[in-house]
Amino acid sequence: MLYRLSLVSALFFGLTIEAQNHIDALRYSQESLWGSARYVAMGGAFGALGANGNTSSSNPAGIATFTTGQFSGSLNLNELTTNGFDSESSFSSDFSFAKKSSASIPNLNYISANILDPEMAGDWDRINFGIGYNKLEDYNKSIYLEGTGSDNSLSNHILSESQGDTFDDLNTLGQLAYYTYLIDTTGNELSYYSPLESIIGRTQTYKSSTSGKKNEFYLSLGTAYQNKLFIGATLGFPSIDYREKTTISEENFISSINTLMLLKDFEYTTNLNVEGSGINLKLGLIYKINDAIRYGFALHTPTYYEIHEEYSSSMNTNFNDSTHSAESYLGLFDYELSSPLKIINSISFVLKKRAIISLEHEYLDYSMANMSSSFYSFENENTTIENVYASASNIKIGTELRVHPQLSLRAGYAYYESPLTDRRIDMSKEYLTCGMGIKVNQYFFDLAMVKSQSQNYLNIYPNSESATLNNQNSQFLISGGFKF
């Protein structure tokens, strides 16, 4: 347990926005189960099926299976519940939870199917074109943790980190603490003290609110050979929009000696705004082995991002006879990120055109992510990426049963493996999905419900007690479209 917590402390602590690091690389490399209602209801196991608008972001060969044009879109309602717990953590009260709801349009897709004259085109009988966007990840999340009686303190961390440094050598957090008298020199410019040095208990609160998304605008092209082999390519232009605000506060101090507490409380707040744009290429094929069995394969190149960050922080202290505030300068930084490549293998069984069973395996290696900049080498960060992240497999299973020519029922399951080298730290994700679809002439309507759960680990500052975050997510999707 101690080993696990020490590794978690090294990986996932809250005060990370003063520098770009491996956590950013993982955040922008990971993706969740998003798509149209039919795609999601079948657990995303669509790589060998095609004929779905948002397959352009998974297996672009799917666009080649269309024989008619199509326009489709979706609406998503999402609610994320986060509970904080750990048997060895001070963050174990009933108040350690948060909810955040959001609505979005996860995809809009337009497919142009162009069937060619066999006498002129031969065995290659179509050229299909697609354009649209798909949502790849959602960053809307809130966390609230509260604990009492902890021996750990952010002020103690700042005090320890500041010893031996002149004011000019202090990091941003140390300088904010100095300006607000959370720490002060003892007469020696290399030695500091804090009004909270004798504190043995306190109430600590951590609040975090993140928002944003990762979307991908795409252009796809596909063709088919004898209606048996389908190939396609997608040029993707993903964009990142990420906003984060965190606040750590401490109050209700208990001293080890009976002295009047001069400091009532203090609060430290950080803000991070991130914008990024990238480009990637996806190649895929679908092969009909026979009327009942289809095989799909796709290769996603690494996505090359250019990322711009703006970050700032502030601190407020409230003494009995005074209050003090300080703000950092607005920090700006640009860097490049290369996310891991992805390999997808799929197989589907179509049973008498009444039922579908589909399986899919995704492979990606998070240790292949790489950060670079003209102003900074990122040598230590890239070494950390190689050491703490590993290859991962995502397994997807989907089924569909046509109970009526106009009504289909669907269900699915997806498991996203933990990206960490140490498998004792479980950061995997699981999805349970179900849904239904209705076809009326050229129109179609699909519904899907998704339940997912995952765990994250958080240290709000280095060497603080670890909190385990249990995330439970509920989604409701509705999709509609028409063929032409």
C-alpha positions as CSV (number, residue, x, y, z in Angstrom):
1,M,0.0,0.0,0.0
2,L,2.8,2.4,0.9
3,Y,4.5,1.7,-2.5
4,R,1.3,2.3,-4.3
5,L,0.6,5.6,-2.6
6,S,4.2,6.8,-3.1
7,L,4.0,6.2,-6.8
8,V,0.6,7.8,-7.0
9,S,2.0,10.8,-5.2
10,A,4.8,11.1,-7.7
11,L,2.3,10.9,-10.6
12,F,-1.0,12.6,-9.9
13,F,-0.8,15.6,-7.6
14,G,-2.9,18.7,-7.9
15,L,-0.3,21.4,-8.1
16,T,0.9,20.7,-11.6
17,I,0.1,23.8,-13.7
18,E,3.4,25.6,-13.2
19,A,5.0,23.3,-15.7
20,Q,3.9,21.1,-18.6
21,N,4.5,17.4,-17.7
22,H,3.6,13.8,-18.3
23,I,0.1,14.3,-16.9
24,D,-0.7,16.7,-19.8
25,A,0.6,14.1,-22.3
26,L,-1.7,11.4,-20.9
27,R,-4.7,13.7,-20.6
28,Y,-4.6,14.8,-24.3
29,S,-3.7,11.3,-25.5
30,Q,-6.6,9.5,-23.9
31,E,-10.1,9.2,-25.5
32,S,-13.4,7.8,-24.2
33,L,-16.4,6.1,-25.8
34,W,-18.1,8.8,-27.9
35,G,-20.1,8.7,-31.1
36,S,-23.5,8.3,-32.5
37,A,-26.2,6.5,-30.5
38,R,-26.0,3.3,-32.5
39,Y,-22.2,3.3,-32.3
40,V,-22.2,3.8,-28.5
41,A,-25.0,1.4,-27.9
42,M,-22.9,-1.3,-29.4
43,G,-19.9,-0.5,-27.2
44,G,-18.1,1.2,-30.1
45,A,-17.4,-2.2,-31.7
46,F,-18.0,-0.9,-35.2
47,G,-14.6,-1.4,-36.9
48,A,-15.8,-4.2,-39.2
49,L,-19.3,-3.0,-39.8
50,G,-19.2,0.5,-41.3
51,A,-22.2,2.3,-42.6
52,N,-22.2,4.7,-39.6
53,G,-21.3,8.4,-39.9
54,N,-18.8,8.6,-37.1
55,T,-16.7,5.5,-38.1
56,S,-14.5,8.0,-39.9
57,S,-12.8,8.6,-36.6
58,S,-12.3,4.9,-35.9
59,N,-12.1,2.9,-39.1
60,P,-12.4,5.1,-42.2
61,A,-13.1,2.2,-44.4
62,G,-16.7,2.4,-43.0
63,I,-17.4,5.3,-45.3
64,A,-16.9,3.0,-48.3
65,T,-19.8,0.7,-47.3
66,F,-22.4,3.4,-48.0
67,T,-24.5,3.0,-51.1
68,T,-26.6,6.1,-50.5
69,G,-25.8,9.5,-49.1
70,Q,-26.5,10.3,-45.4
71,F,-26.7,13.2,-43.0
72,S,-26.8,12.5,-39.3
73,G,-26.2,14.2,-35.9
74,S,-26.5,13.5,-32.2
75,L,-27.3,15.1,-28.9
76,N,-25.7,14.0,-25.7
77,L,-26.7,14.5,-22.0
78,N,-23.9,13.6,-19.6
79,E,-23.8,13.5,-15.8
80,L,-20.5,12.6,-14.0
81,T,-20.5,11.8,-10.3
82,T,-17.2,11.7,-8.4
83,N,-16.7,10.2,-4.9
84,G,-13.5,10.7,-3.0
85,F,-12.5,7.9,-0.6
86,D,-9.4,6.1,0.8
87,S,-9.2,4.1,4.0
88,E,-5.9,5.8,4.8
89,S,-6.7,9.3,3.7
90,S,-8.1,12.2,5.6
91,F,-10.3,12.9,2.6
92,S,-12.9,10.4,3.7
93,S,-15.9,12.4,4.8
94,D,-19.4,12.2,3.4
95,F,-18.8,15.5,1.7
96,S,-16.1,14.3,-0.6
97,F,-18.0,14.2,-3.8
98,A,-19.1,16.3,-6.7
99,K,-21.5,16.2,-9.7
100,K,-21.3,17.9,-13.0
101,S,-23.8,17.7,-15.8
102,S,-23.3,18.8,-19.4
103,A,-25.0,18.7,-22.8
104,S,-23.3,18.6,-26.2
105,I,-23.5,17.7,-29.8
106,P,-21.0,14.8,-30.1
107,N,-21.1,14.5,-33.9
108,L,-22.4,15.8,-37.2
109,N,-21.7,13.8,-40.3
110,Y,-22.3,14.2,-44.0
111,I,-21.7,11.3,-46.4
112,S,-21.7,11.5,-50.2
113,A,-22.0,8.1,-51.9
114,N,-21.1,8.1,-55.6
115,I,-21.8,4.8,-57.3
116,L,-19.9,4.5,-60.5
117,D,-20.9,2.9,-63.8
118,P,-19.5,-0.7,-63.8
119,E,-18.7,-0.4,-67.5
120,M,-16.5,2.6,-66.9
121,A,-15.1,1.9,-63.4
122,G,-14.7,-1.8,-63.5
123,D,-14.5,-3.6,-60.1
124,W,-14.0,-0.3,-58.2
125,D,-17.6,0.7,-58.1
126,R,-17.8,3.8,-55.9
127,I,-16.0,6.8,-54.5
128,N,-17.5,8.1,-51.3
129,F,-16.7,11.3,-49.5
130,G,-17.4,12.3,-45.9
131,I,-17.0,15.5,-43.9
132,G,-18.0,16.3,-40.3
133,Y,-16.8,16.3,-36.7
134,N,-16.8,13.8,-33.9
135,K,-16.3,14.3,-30.2
136,L,-13.3,12.3,-28.8
137,E,-13.2,13.3,-25.1
138,D,-15.1,15.4,-22.6
139,Y,-13.3,17.3,-19.8
140,N,-16.3,18.5,-17.8
141,K,-15.7,17.4,-14.2
142,S,-15.9,18.7,-10.7
143,I,-14.2,17.4,-7.6
144,Y,-14.8,18.4,-4.0
145,L,-12.7,16.9,-1.2
146,E,-12.8,17.8,2.5
147,G,-10.9,16.3,5.4
148,T,-10.1,17.1,9.0
149,G,-7.4,16.3,11.5
150,S,-4.6,15.8,9.0
151,D,-1.0,16.2,10.0
152,N,-0.1,17.1,6.4
153,S,-0.4,20.7,5.4
154,L,0.2,22.7,2.2
155,S,1.9,25.4,4.4
156,N,4.3,22.7,5.7
157,H,5.1,21.6,2.1
158,I,5.8,25.2,1.1
159,L,7.9,25.8,4.1
160,S,10.0,22.6,3.5
161,E,10.5,23.4,-0.2
162,S,11.5,27.0,0.5
163,Q,14.3,26.3,3.0
164,G,17.8,27.1,1.7
165,D,16.5,29.3,-1.2
166,T,16.7,33.0,-1.5
167,F,13.5,34.8,-2.4
168,D,14.5,35.1,-6.0
169,D,15.0,31.3,-6.1
170,L,11.6,30.4,-4.7
171,N,9.1,28.9,-7.0
172,T,5.8,30.7,-7.7
173,L,4.0,29.0,-4.9
174,G,6.8,30.0,-2.4
175,Q,6.8,33.6,-3.5
176,L,3.0,33.9,-3.2
177,A,3.3,32.4,0.3
178,Y,6.0,34.9,1.2
179,Y,4.0,37.9,-0.1
180,T,1.0,36.9,2.0
181,Y,3.0,36.1,5.1
182,L,2.3,32.4,5.1
183,I,6.0,32.0,5.3
184,D,8.6,34.6,6.3
185,T,12.4,34.8,6.8
186,T,13.9,34.3,10.3
187,G,16.5,37.0,9.8
188,N,18.5,34.7,7.5
189,E,17.4,35.0,3.9
190,L,17.9,31.2,3.5
191,S,15.8,30.2,6.5
192,Y,12.0,30.5,6.8
193,Y,9.3,30.0,9.4
194,S,5.5,29.7,9.2
195,P,2.7,30.7,11.7
196,L,1.4,27.2,11.1
197,E,4.6,25.3,12.1
198,S,3.0,24.1,15.4
199,I,-0.3,23.0,13.9
200,I,-1.3,19.4,14.4
201,G,-4.8,19.5,12.9
202,R,-6.8,21.5,10.4
203,T,-9.7,21.3,7.9
204,Q,-8.5,21.0,4.4
205,T,-10.6,21.5,1.3
206,Y,-9.8,20.9,-2.3
207,K,-12.1,22.1,-5.1
208,S,-11.5,21.5,-8.8
209,S,-13.6,22.3,-11.8
210,T,-12.5,21.4,-15.3
211,S,-14.3,22.0,-18.6
212,G,-13.8,21.6,-22.3
213,K,-13.5,18.9,-24.9
214,K,-11.5,17.3,-27.6
215,N,-13.2,17.3,-31.0
216,E,-12.1,16.2,-34.4
217,F,-13.0,17.8,-37.7
218,Y,-12.4,15.3,-40.5
219,L,-12.3,14.7,-44.2
220,S,-12.8,11.1,-45.4
221,L,-12.5,9.3,-48.7
222,G,-13.4,5.6,-49.4
223,T,-13.9,3.2,-52.2
224,A,-14.9,-0.5,-52.7
225,Y,-13.7,-3.4,-54.7
226,Q,-16.4,-5.8,-56.0
227,N,-18.4,-4.9,-52.9
228,K,-16.1,-7.1,-50.9
229,L,-13.1,-5.1,-50.0
230,F,-13.6,-1.6,-48.6
231,I,-10.8,0.8,-48.0
232,G,-10.8,4.4,-46.7
233,A,-8.7,7.2,-45.4
234,T,-9.4,10.1,-43.0
235,L,-7.5,13.3,-42.5
236,G,-8.3,14.4,-39.0
237,F,-7.9,17.8,-37.5
238,P,-8.5,17.4,-33.7
239,S,-8.7,20.4,-31.4
240,I,-8.3,20.7,-27.6
241,D,-10.1,23.1,-25.3
242,Y,-9.3,22.6,-21.6
243,R,-10.1,24.8,-18.6
244,E,-9.1,24.0,-15.1
245,K,-9.6,25.9,-11.8
246,T,-8.4,24.4,-8.5
247,T,-8.6,25.8,-5.0
248,I,-6.9,24.5,-1.8
249,S,-7.9,26.0,1.5
250,E,-7.1,25.3,5.1
251,E,-8.8,26.6,8.3
252,N,-9.9,25.5,11.8
253,F,-6.3,25.1,13.0
254,I,-5.4,23.1,16.1
255,S,-2.0,24.0,17.7
256,S,0.2,21.6,19.6
257,I,0.9,24.4,22.1
258,N,-1.8,26.6,23.7
259,T,-1.1,29.8,21.8
260,L,-3.5,32.2,20.1
261,M,-3.7,31.4,16.4
262,L,-3.0,34.5,14.4
263,L,-3.9,33.0,11.1
264,K,-7.6,32.1,10.6
265,D,-7.3,30.5,7.1
266,F,-5.6,30.7,3.7
267,E,-6.5,29.8,0.2
268,Y,-4.5,29.0,-2.9
269,T,-6.1,29.1,-6.4
270,T,-4.7,28.1,-9.8
271,N,-6.1,28.7,-13.2
272,L,-5.1,26.9,-16.4
273,N,-6.4,27.5,-20.0
274,V,-5.3,25.3,-22.8
275,E,-5.9,25.4,-26.5
276,G,-4.5,23.0,-29.0
277,S,-4.8,21.9,-32.6
278,G,-3.4,18.9,-34.4
279,I,-3.4,16.7,-37.4
280,N,-3.4,13.0,-38.0
281,L,-4.1,10.3,-40.7
282,K,-6.2,7.2,-40.3
283,L,-6.2,4.3,-42.8
284,G,-8.5,1.4,-42.7
285,L,-10.0,-1.6,-44.5
286,I,-13.0,-3.9,-44.2
287,Y,-13.1,-7.3,-45.9
288,K,-16.1,-9.5,-46.3
289,I,-14.8,-13.0,-45.7
290,N,-18.3,-14.3,-46.6
291,D,-21.9,-13.1,-46.2
292,A,-21.7,-13.6,-42.5
293,I,-18.2,-12.7,-41.4
294,R,-16.4,-9.3,-41.8
295,Y,-12.9,-8.3,-40.8
296,G,-11.8,-4.8,-40.1
297,F,-8.4,-3.2,-39.6
298,A,-7.4,0.4,-39.0
299,L,-4.1,2.3,-38.3
300,H,-4.1,5.7,-36.7
301,T,-0.9,7.7,-37.0
302,P,0.3,9.7,-34.0
303,T,-1.5,13.0,-33.7
304,Y,0.8,16.0,-33.8
305,Y,-0.5,18.8,-31.6
306,E,0.6,22.4,-31.2
307,I,-0.6,23.5,-27.7
308,H,-0.8,26.9,-26.1
309,E,-1.2,27.3,-22.3
310,E,-2.0,30.2,-20.1
311,Y,-1.7,29.7,-16.3
312,S,-1.8,31.9,-13.2
313,S,-2.2,31.4,-9.5
314,S,-3.1,33.5,-6.4
315,M,-3.0,33.2,-2.6
316,N,-5.1,34.8,0.1
317,T,-4.4,34.7,3.8
318,N,-6.7,35.9,6.6
319,F,-5.1,36.9,9.9
320,N,-6.9,38.2,13.0
321,D,-5.9,41.7,12.3
322,S,-5.2,41.8,8.5
323,T,-5.7,40.1,5.2
324,H,-3.1,39.7,2.4
325,S,-3.4,38.7,-1.3
326,A,-1.0,38.1,-4.1
327,E,-1.2,37.0,-7.7
328,S,1.3,35.6,-10.1
329,Y,2.0,36.9,-13.5
330,L,0.1,35.3,-16.4
331,G,2.3,32.5,-17.6
332,L,2.3,31.6,-21.3
333,F,3.9,28.6,-23.0
334,D,3.7,26.9,-26.3
335,Y,4.8,23.3,-26.9
336,E,4.3,20.3,-29.2
337,L,2.8,16.9,-28.3
338,S,2.8,13.7,-30.2
339,S,0.2,11.2,-29.0
340,P,0.6,7.4,-29.5
341,L,-0.4,5.6,-32.7
342,K,-3.3,3.2,-32.5
343,I,-3.9,-0.2,-34.2
344,I,-7.5,-1.6,-34.4
345,N,-8.5,-5.1,-35.3
346,S,-12.2,-6.0,-35.6
347,I,-14.4,-8.9,-36.6
348,S,-18.2,-9.0,-36.9
349,F,-20.7,-11.8,-37.5
350,V,-23.9,-10.9,-39.3
351,L,-26.5,-13.7,-38.7
352,K,-29.2,-13.9,-41.4
353,K,-29.4,-10.1,-41.5
354,R,-31.2,-10.3,-38.2
355,A,-28.5,-10.2,-35.6
356,I,-25.0,-8.8,-35.3
357,I,-22.2,-9.8,-32.9
358,S,-19.1,-7.6,-33.2
359,L,-15.7,-7.7,-31.4
360,E,-13.0,-5.1,-31.5
361,H,-9.4,-4.7,-30.1
362,E,-7.5,-1.4,-29.9
363,Y,-3.8,-1.3,-29.1
364,L,-1.9,1.8,-28.2
365,D,1.3,2.5,-26.2
366,Y,1.1,5.6,-24.0
367,S,4.8,5.5,-23.4
368,M,5.3,6.6,-27.0
369,A,3.8,10.0,-26.3
370,N,6.4,12.8,-26.7
371,M,6.6,16.4,-25.7
372,S,8.9,19.0,-27.4
373,S,9.5,22.7,-27.5
374,S,11.9,25.2,-29.0
375,F,12.4,26.7,-25.5
376,Y,12.7,23.6,-23.3
377,S,14.1,20.1,-23.9
378,F,11.4,18.1,-22.0
379,E,14.1,15.4,-21.4
380,N,13.0,14.6,-17.9
381,E,9.3,14.6,-18.8
382,N,9.7,12.3,-21.7
383,T,11.8,10.0,-19.6
384,T,9.0,9.9,-17.1
385,I,6.5,9.1,-19.8
386,E,8.6,6.2,-20.9
387,N,8.9,4.9,-17.4
388,V,5.4,5.2,-15.9
389,Y,3.2,4.7,-18.9
390,A,2.7,1.4,-20.8
391,S,0.9,-0.2,-23.7
392,A,-2.8,-0.8,-23.3
393,S,-5.6,-2.8,-24.9
394,N,-9.2,-1.6,-25.3
395,I,-11.7,-4.3,-25.8
396,K,-15.2,-3.6,-27.2
397,I,-18.1,-6.0,-27.7
398,G,-21.4,-5.1,-29.3
399,T,-24.7,-6.8,-30.3
400,E,-27.7,-5.9,-32.3
401,L,-31.0,-7.8,-32.8
402,R,-33.5,-6.7,-35.4
403,V,-36.8,-7.6,-33.8
404,H,-38.9,-5.9,-36.5
405,P,-37.9,-4.6,-39.9
406,Q,-38.2,-1.1,-38.4
407,L,-36.9,-1.8,-34.8
408,S,-33.5,-2.9,-33.5
409,L,-32.3,-3.5,-30.0
410,R,-28.6,-3.1,-29.0
411,A,-26.2,-3.7,-26.2
412,G,-22.5,-3.5,-25.7
413,Y,-19.5,-3.5,-23.3
414,A,-16.2,-1.8,-23.5
415,Y,-13.1,-2.1,-21.3
416,Y,-10.2,0.5,-21.5
417,E,-7.1,-0.8,-19.9
418,S,-5.1,1.2,-17.4
419,P,-2.3,3.2,-19.1
420,L,0.1,2.8,-16.2
421,T,3.2,0.5,-16.0
422,D,2.3,-0.5,-12.5
423,R,-0.8,-2.6,-12.9
424,R,-1.5,-2.5,-9.2
425,I,-2.7,1.0,-9.8
426,D,-6.0,0.5,-11.6
427,M,-7.0,3.4,-13.9
428,S,-9.1,1.4,-16.3
429,K,-12.5,2.3,-17.5
430,E,-15.6,0.2,-18.1
431,Y,-18.7,0.9,-20.1
432,L,-22.1,-0.8,-20.1
433,T,-24.3,0.3,-23.0
434,C,-27.7,-0.4,-24.5
435,G,-30.1,1.2,-26.9
436,M,-32.5,0.9,-29.7
437,G,-33.0,2.1,-33.3
438,I,-36.0,2.9,-35.5
439,K,-36.1,3.2,-39.3
440,V,-39.0,4.8,-41.1
441,N,-38.4,5.0,-44.9
442,Q,-35.2,7.0,-45.4
443,Y,-35.2,8.4,-41.8
444,F,-33.7,6.8,-38.8
445,F,-33.6,7.5,-35.0
446,D,-31.4,5.9,-32.4
447,L,-31.3,6.0,-28.6
448,A,-28.4,4.9,-26.3
449,M,-27.8,4.8,-22.6
450,V,-24.3,4.4,-21.2
451,K,-23.1,3.7,-17.6
452,S,-19.3,3.9,-17.1
453,Q,-17.0,3.8,-14.1
454,S,-13.3,4.4,-13.5
455,Q,-10.9,5.4,-10.7
456,N,-8.3,8.1,-10.5
457,Y,-5.9,8.9,-7.7
458,L,-5.1,12.4,-6.5
459,N,-2.6,14.0,-4.2
460,I,-3.5,17.7,-3.9
461,Y,0.1,18.5,-3.3
462,P,3.3,16.4,-3.1
463,N,3.4,14.2,-0.1
464,S,-0.2,14.9,0.9
465,E,-2.5,12.0,1.7
466,S,-3.8,10.2,-1.3
467,A,-7.5,10.3,-2.3
468,T,-9.0,7.7,-4.5
469,L,-11.6,9.1,-6.9
470,N,-14.4,6.8,-8.0
471,N,-16.0,8.2,-11.1
472,Q,-19.5,7.1,-12.3
473,N,-20.8,8.5,-15.5
474,S,-24.3,8.3,-17.0
475,Q,-25.0,9.3,-20.6
476,F,-28.1,9.5,-22.7
477,L,-27.7,10.0,-26.5
478,I,-30.2,10.5,-29.2
479,S,-29.2,10.5,-32.9
480,G,-31.2,11.1,-36.0
481,G,-30.6,11.4,-39.7
482,F,-31.8,10.6,-43.2
483,K,-30.5,8.9,-46.3
484,F,-30.7,10.4,-49.8
